[in-house]
Amino acid sequence: MFFKKTTKLSKFLKTNKQYNLVNTKYLDDGFMLSATECQKKLEEELNATKIELEELKKRLSETENQLNELNRNLEQKVIDRTLEAKRLLLHINKFIDHLSHDLGTPITPLVTLLPFIKEGVTDAKTKELVDTCIRSAEYIKRVVKNTQEIAELNTTDFYLKRENLSDIVDNLINKYDVVFKSCSIKVENCIGKDIFVKTEKDKLLKVFDHITSNAVNSMLTGGTLSLASSKMDRKTGSFIRVSISDSGMGLSSDQVGHIFDEFYKADESRHKLDSTGLGLSICKRIVEKHGGSIWAESPGKDKGATIHFTIPSD
């Protein structure tokens, strides 16, 4: 109402040139008002508007205080939930550690003694049964070991140092040279001698170990294992992409999407006791601890597969 009246009065004063500020009377809502009365009326409406603005300001201030209080409560809830999650994770890791110890203690003598028992057995059928026990015991031992690795990765910080990537791969090739030759697998290290990365060497070797083991298991009749690298720039810094390719049984599109899930085994041939289904999950956690990422590619069944992962360059 105030704005409507002042606009009407202002328009009237601007268009009416014949007036005297003291004595002339103006028409406002059907009443004749003097200039003094008009001024008084304007002041009253201005005061009323000022009171309204002050009330609005007060309400805005109250709303702001309420929002700030909600924000503080939300921040505290996030902190509380984070602490709770950390406590639960610590509890789970302790449980896994105790369980692994409880399982590992009785398994160790079985793994050690069963081969000696086998040597004293002459019956062929009994030997087969002992072999089954040996494979089962060794499988349980690997599951316990891999589960402990995952638990440790949840709470362990990495201390990255400058390492030569090609030297690490050469160490891997020398370590498994006998295995590669016995499986008729040709290994190609295409990583340049000038490639350096920031890593914790033992952890990176585990990544190569698990990926290489999977590749060997996929090449049942021999094949080629190739390791290469390339430089990548990301918003978080410079990285080296490592690509490990095999000419084995390959992967379907569905398998590519699940291959890094815990206890996932890509196909029926890998559902044997040689694989725990945890190796690539461990790789994923190690790579992510480096600030990198890991993924798989494959043209399809019987066409080989490639595992890519990134780690910081030096």
C-alpha positions as CSV (number, residue, x, y, z in Angstrom):
1,M,0.0,0.0,0.0
2,F,2.9,2.3,0.8
3,F,4.6,1.9,-2.5
4,K,1.3,2.3,-4.4
5,K,0.5,5.6,-2.5
6,T,4.0,7.1,-2.9
7,T,4.2,6.2,-6.5
8,K,0.8,7.9,-7.1
9,L,1.7,11.0,-5.1
10,S,5.2,11.3,-6.8
11,K,3.6,11.0,-10.2
12,F,1.0,13.7,-9.3
13,L,3.7,16.1,-8.1
14,K,5.8,15.6,-11.2
15,T,2.9,16.2,-13.6
16,N,1.2,19.1,-11.8
17,K,3.4,22.2,-12.3
18,Q,0.9,24.7,-10.6
19,Y,1.4,24.1,-6.8
20,N,2.7,25.8,-3.7
21,L,4.5,23.5,-1.3
22,V,3.0,25.3,1.8
23,N,-0.6,26.2,0.8
24,T,-1.6,24.1,-2.1
25,K,-3.7,21.0,-1.4
26,Y,-3.4,17.7,-3.3
27,L,-5.9,15.0,-4.0
28,D,-5.1,11.7,-2.3
29,D,-7.7,8.9,-2.2
30,G,-10.5,11.6,-2.6
31,F,-9.2,13.9,0.2
32,M,-7.5,17.3,-0.2
33,L,-4.1,17.3,1.7
34,S,-1.7,20.1,2.2
35,A,2.1,19.6,1.5
36,T,2.8,19.4,5.3
37,E,0.1,16.8,5.7
38,C,1.5,14.9,2.7
39,Q,5.0,14.9,4.2
40,K,3.6,13.7,7.6
41,K,1.7,10.9,5.8
42,L,4.8,9.8,3.9
43,E,6.9,9.8,7.2
44,E,4.2,7.6,8.9
45,E,4.3,5.1,6.0
46,L,8.1,5.2,5.9
47,N,8.2,4.4,9.6
48,A,5.7,1.6,9.2
49,T,7.9,0.2,6.4
50,K,11.0,0.5,8.5
51,I,9.3,-1.5,11.3
52,E,8.3,-4.2,8.8
53,L,11.9,-4.3,7.5
54,E,13.3,-4.6,11.0
55,E,10.9,-7.4,11.8
56,L,11.9,-9.2,8.5
57,K,15.6,-8.7,9.4
58,K,14.9,-10.2,12.8
59,R,13.2,-13.3,11.3
60,L,16.1,-13.7,8.8
61,S,18.6,-13.6,11.7
62,E,16.6,-16.2,13.6
63,T,16.5,-18.4,10.5
64,E,20.2,-18.0,10.0
65,N,20.9,-19.0,13.6
66,Q,18.7,-22.1,13.2
67,L,20.5,-23.1,10.0
68,N,23.9,-22.6,11.7
69,E,22.7,-24.8,14.6
70,L,21.5,-27.5,12.1
71,N,24.9,-27.3,10.3
72,R,26.8,-27.8,13.6
73,N,24.6,-30.7,14.5
74,L,25.1,-32.3,11.1
75,E,28.9,-31.9,11.3
76,Q,28.9,-33.5,14.7
77,K,26.8,-36.4,13.4
78,V,29.2,-36.9,10.5
79,I,32.1,-36.9,13.0
80,D,30.3,-39.4,15.3
81,R,29.4,-41.7,12.3
82,T,32.9,-41.6,11.0
83,L,34.4,-42.5,14.4
84,E,31.8,-45.3,14.7
85,A,32.8,-46.7,11.3
86,K,36.4,-46.6,12.2
87,R,35.7,-48.4,15.5
88,L,33.7,-51.1,13.6
89,L,36.5,-51.5,11.0
90,L,39.1,-51.9,13.8
91,H,36.9,-54.4,15.5
92,I,36.4,-56.4,12.2
93,N,40.2,-56.3,11.6
94,K,40.9,-57.6,15.1
95,F,38.3,-60.3,14.6
96,I,39.9,-61.3,11.2
97,D,43.3,-61.3,12.8
98,H,42.2,-63.6,15.7
99,L,40.3,-65.9,13.3
100,S,43.3,-66.1,11.0
101,H,45.5,-67.0,13.9
102,D,43.1,-69.6,15.2
103,L,42.8,-71.2,11.8
104,G,46.4,-70.9,10.8
105,T,47.8,-72.6,14.0
106,P,46.2,-76.0,13.4
107,I,46.7,-75.8,9.6
108,T,50.4,-75.4,9.7
109,P,51.2,-78.9,11.0
110,L,48.8,-80.4,8.6
111,V,50.5,-78.7,5.6
112,T,53.9,-79.8,7.0
113,L,53.1,-83.4,8.0
114,L,50.7,-84.6,5.3
115,P,53.4,-84.9,2.6
116,F,55.4,-87.1,5.0
117,I,52.3,-89.3,5.6
118,K,51.8,-89.6,1.9
119,E,55.4,-91.0,1.5
120,G,54.5,-93.8,3.8
121,V,51.3,-94.8,2.0
122,T,51.5,-97.5,-0.6
123,D,47.8,-97.9,-1.5
124,A,47.0,-95.8,-4.6
125,K,43.5,-94.9,-3.5
126,T,44.7,-93.8,-0.1
127,K,47.4,-91.6,-1.7
128,E,44.6,-89.9,-3.7
129,L,42.8,-89.2,-0.5
130,V,45.9,-87.8,1.1
131,D,46.5,-85.6,-1.9
132,T,43.0,-84.2,-1.5
133,C,43.7,-83.4,2.1
134,I,47.0,-81.7,1.2
135,R,45.3,-79.5,-1.5
136,S,42.5,-78.6,0.9
137,A,44.9,-77.7,3.7
138,E,47.0,-75.6,1.4
139,Y,43.9,-73.8,0.1
140,I,42.8,-72.9,3.7
141,K,46.3,-71.6,4.4
142,R,46.1,-69.4,1.3
143,V,42.6,-68.1,2.2
144,V,43.9,-67.3,5.8
145,K,46.9,-65.5,4.4
146,N,44.9,-63.4,1.8
147,T,42.3,-62.5,4.4
148,Q,45.0,-61.3,6.7
149,E,46.5,-59.2,3.9
150,I,43.1,-57.5,3.3
151,A,42.7,-56.7,7.0
152,E,46.2,-55.2,7.2
153,L,45.6,-53.1,4.1
154,N,42.5,-51.5,5.8
155,T,44.7,-50.1,8.6
156,T,48.2,-49.8,7.1
157,D,49.6,-46.6,5.7
158,F,52.0,-46.7,2.7
159,Y,55.4,-44.9,2.6
160,L,56.1,-44.4,-1.0
161,K,59.7,-44.2,-2.3
162,R,61.3,-43.8,-5.8
163,E,61.7,-47.2,-7.5
164,N,62.6,-48.3,-11.0
165,L,59.6,-50.1,-12.4
166,S,61.5,-52.1,-14.9
167,D,63.8,-53.5,-12.2
168,I,60.7,-54.6,-10.2
169,V,59.3,-56.4,-13.2
170,D,62.7,-58.1,-13.9
171,N,62.8,-59.4,-10.3
172,L,59.3,-60.8,-10.8
173,I,60.3,-62.6,-14.0
174,N,63.4,-64.1,-12.4
175,K,61.4,-65.2,-9.4
176,Y,58.9,-67.2,-11.6
177,D,61.2,-68.1,-14.4
178,V,60.9,-71.9,-13.7
179,V,57.1,-71.5,-13.6
180,F,56.9,-69.7,-16.9
181,K,59.1,-72.2,-18.6
182,S,57.2,-75.2,-17.2
183,C,54.0,-73.7,-18.5
184,S,55.4,-72.7,-21.9
185,I,54.8,-69.0,-21.3
186,K,56.9,-66.4,-23.0
187,V,57.3,-63.2,-20.9
188,E,57.9,-59.8,-22.5
189,N,59.1,-56.8,-20.3
190,C,58.3,-53.8,-22.5
191,I,58.8,-51.3,-19.6
192,G,61.6,-48.8,-20.2
193,K,64.6,-48.6,-17.9
194,D,63.9,-44.9,-17.4
195,I,60.5,-45.4,-15.8
196,F,60.4,-44.6,-12.1
197,V,57.4,-44.7,-9.8
198,K,56.5,-43.8,-6.2
199,T,55.6,-47.0,-4.5
200,E,56.2,-49.3,-1.6
201,K,58.1,-52.0,-3.4
202,D,56.9,-55.1,-1.5
203,K,53.3,-54.0,-1.9
204,L,53.7,-53.4,-5.7
205,L,55.4,-56.8,-6.0
206,K,52.2,-58.3,-4.5
207,V,50.2,-56.6,-7.2
208,F,52.4,-58.1,-9.9
209,D,52.3,-61.5,-8.1
210,H,48.5,-61.8,-8.0
211,I,47.9,-60.5,-11.6
212,T,50.7,-62.7,-13.0
213,S,49.3,-65.8,-11.1
214,N,45.9,-65.2,-12.6
215,A,47.4,-64.8,-16.1
216,V,49.3,-68.0,-15.8
217,N,46.2,-69.9,-14.7
218,S,44.3,-68.6,-17.7
219,M,47.0,-69.9,-20.2
220,L,46.5,-73.6,-19.8
221,T,48.4,-74.5,-22.9
222,G,51.0,-71.8,-22.8
223,G,51.0,-68.4,-24.4
224,T,52.5,-64.9,-24.0
225,L,52.6,-62.5,-21.0
226,S,53.4,-58.9,-21.8
227,L,54.1,-56.1,-19.4
228,A,54.1,-52.5,-20.7
229,S,53.8,-48.9,-19.3
230,S,52.7,-45.5,-20.4
231,K,52.6,-42.0,-18.8
232,M,49.3,-40.4,-17.8
233,D,48.5,-37.0,-16.5
234,R,45.6,-36.5,-14.1
235,K,44.2,-33.7,-11.9
236,T,45.9,-35.3,-8.9
237,G,49.3,-35.5,-10.6
238,S,51.4,-37.6,-13.0
239,F,50.9,-41.4,-13.1
240,I,52.3,-44.4,-14.8
241,R,49.8,-46.8,-16.3
242,V,51.0,-50.4,-16.1
243,S,49.4,-52.9,-18.5
244,I,49.7,-56.7,-18.0
245,S,48.4,-58.6,-21.0
246,D,48.0,-62.4,-21.5
247,S,46.8,-64.6,-24.4
248,G,44.7,-66.8,-22.2
249,M,41.0,-67.7,-22.0
250,G,39.8,-64.0,-21.8
251,L,36.8,-62.5,-20.0
252,S,33.2,-61.8,-20.8
253,S,31.8,-58.2,-20.3
254,D,30.1,-59.4,-17.1
255,Q,33.3,-60.9,-15.7
256,V,35.2,-57.7,-16.4
257,G,32.8,-55.9,-14.1
258,H,33.2,-58.3,-11.2
259,I,36.7,-59.5,-11.4
260,F,37.9,-57.3,-8.5
261,D,35.1,-58.4,-6.2
262,E,36.1,-60.3,-3.1
263,F,35.9,-64.1,-3.5
264,Y,34.9,-63.7,-7.2
265,K,36.3,-66.4,-9.6
266,A,36.0,-65.5,-13.2
267,D,35.0,-68.9,-14.6
268,E,34.5,-72.6,-13.7
269,S,38.1,-73.5,-14.5
270,R,39.2,-71.1,-11.8
271,H,36.8,-72.5,-9.2
272,K,39.5,-75.0,-8.2
273,L,41.4,-74.8,-5.0
274,D,44.4,-73.1,-6.6
275,S,42.5,-69.7,-6.4
276,T,41.0,-68.0,-3.4
277,G,39.2,-65.3,-5.3
278,L,40.9,-62.6,-3.2
279,G,44.1,-61.9,-5.2
280,L,42.6,-59.1,-7.4
281,S,40.7,-57.6,-4.5
282,I,44.1,-57.3,-2.7
283,C,45.5,-55.7,-5.9
284,K,42.7,-53.2,-6.0
285,R,43.2,-52.1,-2.4
286,I,47.0,-51.7,-2.9
287,V,46.6,-49.7,-6.0
288,E,44.0,-47.4,-4.4
289,K,46.3,-46.9,-1.5
290,H,48.7,-45.5,-4.0
291,G,46.0,-43.1,-5.2
292,G,45.6,-45.0,-8.4
293,S,42.9,-47.1,-10.1
294,I,42.7,-50.6,-11.6
295,W,40.5,-52.1,-14.3
296,A,40.3,-55.0,-16.8
297,E,39.8,-55.2,-20.5
298,S,39.2,-58.2,-22.8
299,P,38.0,-58.7,-26.4
300,G,36.1,-61.7,-25.2
301,K,36.3,-65.4,-24.5
302,D,39.6,-67.1,-25.7
303,K,41.0,-63.8,-26.8
304,G,43.1,-62.9,-23.8
305,A,42.8,-60.1,-21.2
306,T,44.6,-57.1,-20.0
307,I,44.8,-55.7,-16.4
308,H,45.6,-52.0,-16.2
309,F,46.5,-50.1,-13.1
310,T,48.0,-46.7,-12.3
311,I,50.6,-45.6,-9.7
312,P,52.2,-42.2,-9.2
313,S,55.2,-41.4,-11.3
314,D,58.4,-39.9,-9.9
